[in-house]
């Protein structure tokens, strides 16, 4: 009898447990949870995270390297005393896994427009990684989950650029015949014609990037001669920007920076002096008058030299009240209606395209009805528009701005450099390619009087992918900040 009671209790407990488990599962099943990932859910994250990552790198390092900003405190970064620099590497390889997923989802759901957008974003992101480090994993990158490739090989930069240009061409072809709409597009709100313009404008950027190593004239001419087949940016309405919001969590990255962190970065004397020479009103957007001059009723802009040692930096021109801070649109006023039109996430814009075409026309890489001067002047005019401001009357005739055949390339490079203020790393890449504007390392810099031309490979690659890293170094050159990447050699 005792055994029967025990058996009955056991059976009852199992029935009760089964019922509780079923009830538990039902009660903990969120009916509103997303269980299936679709392309429109992935795309916003990819755009937001990728443009924010490169903006953060620009603030921390890129703008210092091209002497648009300088460090007032904690000056090691500005003096090239660098530790492990893996921000671009980690952010972009992580995000590119999502780009691959976006492409795979587009294929499995027969939505080719998303695949084209994925190819464009992939091309842009890989260009930033390779232009920052040199030879990097490309053909085997992001294959860990699908193909168990945990130690991808490093591809030569030339091969990477061939892949980038091919993908952009494919993206343009795909979008030529697609009429379907896309959602989740934080750049063009589903306008696929503008994505085509982005693809072909980026092709011009990257063809010019490698133009010192290979003849790109025929490919450039093909693009500029066939606007129907290869549309490019036509005006500022085509700019490839991610517009941040006034509300959290999608505010401009610097808005949430602590004030001390923001104030460590000041206007560089290099940029400030050039803009003062041109009497260029963009100076009032990029920077603020010094606190002491405002108090005295005579506002003045004063930049500081790059790469000063800690003591010299803190005491420069009598201290922080006598050095211009970065403009408010890049900090506390970035969430205002006016600030939202200035502080943007940048992929590529119309002014940059005009400066690239000006250079190509000046070097006779293309033949068009527009002259190099015409492209140059359009680049300047629309660079003011990009910042929601007006170019002053007579600006194009000012000394140093007025186009001259004798100094044309330097003028094109300098104005492009100004237009790329705090937009990402493109200004550094382009300075390394063109040499303009002419920059000199600061007196207290710690790199033998040279401005760095690449990042060292991340430390974790030395332990996790050492053999492939060593092969890249053997091919490319020493893993230091002075080894030029392929297109710059």
HELIX and SHEET records of a PDB file:
HELIX    1   1 UNK A    2  UNK A   27  1                                  26    
HELIX    2   2 UNK A   39  UNK A   57  1                                  19    
HELIX    3   3 UNK A   58  UNK A   62  3                                   5    
HELIX    4   4 UNK A   63  UNK A   65  1                                   3    
HELIX    5   5 UNK A   77  UNK A   79  5                                   3    
HELIX    6   6 UNK A   87  UNK A  108  1                                  22    
HELIX    7   7 UNK A  112  UNK A  133  1                                  22    
HELIX    8   8 UNK A  144  UNK A  147  1                                   4    
HELIX    9   9 UNK A  157  UNK A  176  1                                  20    
HELIX   10  10 UNK A  192  UNK A  209  1                                  18    
HELIX   11  11 UNK A  217  UNK A  225  1                                   9    
HELIX   12  12 UNK A  236  UNK A  238  5                                   3    
HELIX   13  13 UNK A  253  UNK A  256  5                                   4    
HELIX   14  14 UNK A  259  UNK A  263  1                                   5    
HELIX   15  15 UNK A  269  UNK A  278  1                                  10    
HELIX   16  16 UNK A  283  UNK A  286  1                                   4    
HELIX   17  17 UNK A  291  UNK A  295  1                                   5    
HELIX   18  18 UNK A  310  UNK A  315  1                                   6    
HELIX   19  19 UNK A  316  UNK A  318  5                                   3    
HELIX   20  20 UNK A  320  UNK A  322  5                                   3    
HELIX   21  21 UNK A  328  UNK A  330  5                                   3    
HELIX   22  22 UNK A  337  UNK A  340  1                                   4    
HELIX   23  23 UNK A  350  UNK A  362  1                                  13    
HELIX   24  24 UNK A  372  UNK A  386  1                                  15    
HELIX   25  25 UNK A  395  UNK A  397  5                                   3    
HELIX   26  26 UNK A  408  UNK A  419  1                                  12    
HELIX   27  27 UNK A  426  UNK A  434  1                                   9    
HELIX   28  28 UNK A  459  UNK A  464  1                                   6    
HELIX   29  29 UNK A  466  UNK A  476  1                                  11    
HELIX   30  30 UNK A  486  UNK A  488  5                                   3    
SHEET    1   A 2 UNK A  69  UNK A  71  0                                        
SHEET    2   A 2 UNK A 265  UNK A 267 -1                                        
SHEET    1   B 2 UNK A 136  UNK A 137  0                                        
SHEET    2   B 2 UNK A 154  UNK A 155 -1                                        
SHEET    1   C 2 UNK A 240  UNK A 243  0                                        
SHEET    2   C 2 UNK A 344  UNK A 348 -1                                        
END                                                                             
